[in-house]
Amino acid sequence: MSDMKKRNEFIDNLIGRMTVEEKVGQCFTFSWRGSLVTPAVKALIEKLHVGGLRIEPYTAESARSTYYGKSLADTDYEQPEGYTDMPKTYFTAKTPGNYIMPSEYAERINRLQGIATSCPAGIPLNICADNEGACTNDYQFGGMPGYPALMGLAATGDLELTEKVGKAIGQQLRAVGITMLHSPVCDINVNAANPEIRFRGFSDDPEMCADYVAAFSKGLIAGGIIPMAKHYPGRGDSSTDAHYELEQINVDKERLHDVELRPYKRMIAEGCLKGVMTCHSAYPLVVGEDLPATLSKVLVTDILRNELGFDGVITSDAMGMGAIVNRYGLPNACVMALKAGVNLMLCKSDDETREQVYYRMLDAVRSDEVTMELLEGSVRKVLEAKYDQGLFENAQVDAAAASAYVRNDEILGVAQQAAERSLTLMRDEDNLLPLSQDKKVLIIEQLKMAEFTPNDIYQGHWRFNAEILKHSDNVINADCTFIPTAEECDFLCDVAKEADVVVVTNFFWRHAGNKANAELVERLIAEGNKVVVVTNDPYAEGAPATAGTVLNCWSLMGESLQEVAATLYGKKEATGTLPVNNYQAYAGKTGEAEDLVPA
């Protein structure tokens, strides 16, 4: 019997004995926040038969949480027959999660997999995560190295290294028990004002993006992870954030194929497109209405499935984003997404919406609003992905070995090489670099938000200051909150009078309200200080046009900060090249950044 026939028979038999409740549950990915195996997360598996969990161990699970500032519960929701309230966890939602080592976390994932495979259907879980490099890391504990943002990998100019990074990320996460990665970002950032994608994508050039997306995906697959390429069909030409509102991207079908779809077509051609995540942007010139891509049968089924020939699993982006819930409500939107051709609905909220979306879908199947044929076809894609990854044979990992594995020499070497090779000197108009030992330097380091930060020696607070101190004692060590207050700016500008040079981090972070430290940077420059800007972002917010010296390390992670410190003091040279053309040019100290025309 061929391997394909064996797979088909296995899945046919499994679907044949699954209940309708189990089939509906396989269509959902819910979040598991924190690291405690609570009754709430166990009930997702035992009562809602969930297909997978999206991990977020850096924060606490809570039924009191909101998603981007609002509750997602549908106040008009009518409970159908059989509706059952789920257990709840009432922790404070914004409290940082417990620090948990890889081996400890792997043990808990093993426990959850054991619960899933002990249920009547015996179906293992997809354990999903985000890891796009830089600050987008759902698991970053126990010395797991950090990597540059994807645009930073393109800055290395090295496809082979990019594939190695993908493999290293995949190996580390798989060792912990993670099976599916919501990455890579395929969006071509053609809009320099994009608040959401920016350095998360590889480039503003479609061909370069296709090259690097394929290399990175091949690495993830080699590392044992299913990559979910996102955000289909593309979020690069956007000027708003889908977390808050629906963006209409007014491109026609010819442009869509030539630009946005090029990375997906490349991956299909090279056999490395295993999964796709849809976006919540509207393409009215392609679809004929302002319907989010996730809810569009034209984009998901007609184009992705039928025209491009994609045969893998399709997941939605988080269904709780404003672009979806503000118009359709979460339970109805999940039904619409399934009907459009999405196989997995990603629902990250932690309140009663879990029951609402599940029972709304179950009711849709029972009423024949969703046909059994459609439901089973979707479930088949989910099960095929799990089968192909070997999860039905063994969903467990060697938990005891996980902590040592994530810090093996080969993986650490790849991470450090990527940090070094990506470092890009955008400009040094005033010849401030390298820094001289006889110059007093004020170091101003943004403190990462504690909710997302494992506060250890590897990735925690003050890592940049610690790296600088390896090269010079003639420094003033300082910090500020990620977006400093007016009082902090006043204080730091006063301290700057004591220094010959100011080195200030100007990192951009989506979770900081799509902001950077640019206000403090521009004030320091305006007051006549010699300023070196260290950033992760090549656009106006990260590299203000008034800043004459800008060093881009593409990351907030310790590995990159180590390379920055060495480069600032002349021990290493920045060899990266900008993989984008639409960044902002230097205008001298007389220009105002917001009035400049992008280069």
Secondary structure as UniProt FT lines:
FT   HELIX           3..17
FT   HELIX           20..25
FT   TURN            26..27
FT   STRAND          28..33
FT   HELIX           39..46
FT   STRAND          52..56
FT   TURN            57..58
FT   TURN            63..64
FT   TURN            68..69
FT   TURN            75..76
FT   TURN            81..82
FT   TURN            93..94
FT   HELIX           102..118
FT   TURN            120..121
FT   STRAND          126..129
FT   STRAND          131..133
FT   TURN            134..135
FT   STRAND          136..137
FT   TURN            142..143
FT   HELIX           150..155
FT   TURN            156..157
FT   HELIX           159..176
FT   STRAND          180..181
FT   TURN            192..193
FT   HELIX           198..200
FT   HELIX           206..222
FT   TURN            223..224
FT   STRAND          226..232
FT   TURN            236..237
FT   TURN            242..244
FT   HELIX           253..255
FT   HELIX           256..260
FT   HELIX           262..270
FT   STRAND          275..278
FT   HELIX           284..287
FT   HELIX           293..295
FT   HELIX           298..307
FT   STRAND          313..315
FT   TURN            319..320
FT   HELIX           322..328
FT   HELIX           330..340
FT   STRAND          344..347
FT   HELIX           353..366
FT   TURN            367..368
FT   HELIX           372..388
FT   TURN            389..393
FT   HELIX           399..405
FT   TURN            406..407
FT   HELIX           409..422
FT   STRAND          424..428
FT   TURN            429..430
FT   TURN            437..438
FT   STRAND          441..447
FT   HELIX           450..452
FT   TURN            457..459
FT   TURN            461..462
FT   HELIX           463..468
FT   TURN            469..471
FT   STRAND          475..481
FT   HELIX           486..495
FT   HELIX           496..498
FT   STRAND          501..506
FT   HELIX           510..512
FT   HELIX           518..526
FT   TURN            527..528
FT   STRAND          531..535
FT   TURN            540..542
FT   TURN            545..546
FT   STRAND          549..552
FT   HELIX           558..568
FT   TURN            569..570
FT   TURN            589..590
FT   HELIX           593..595
//
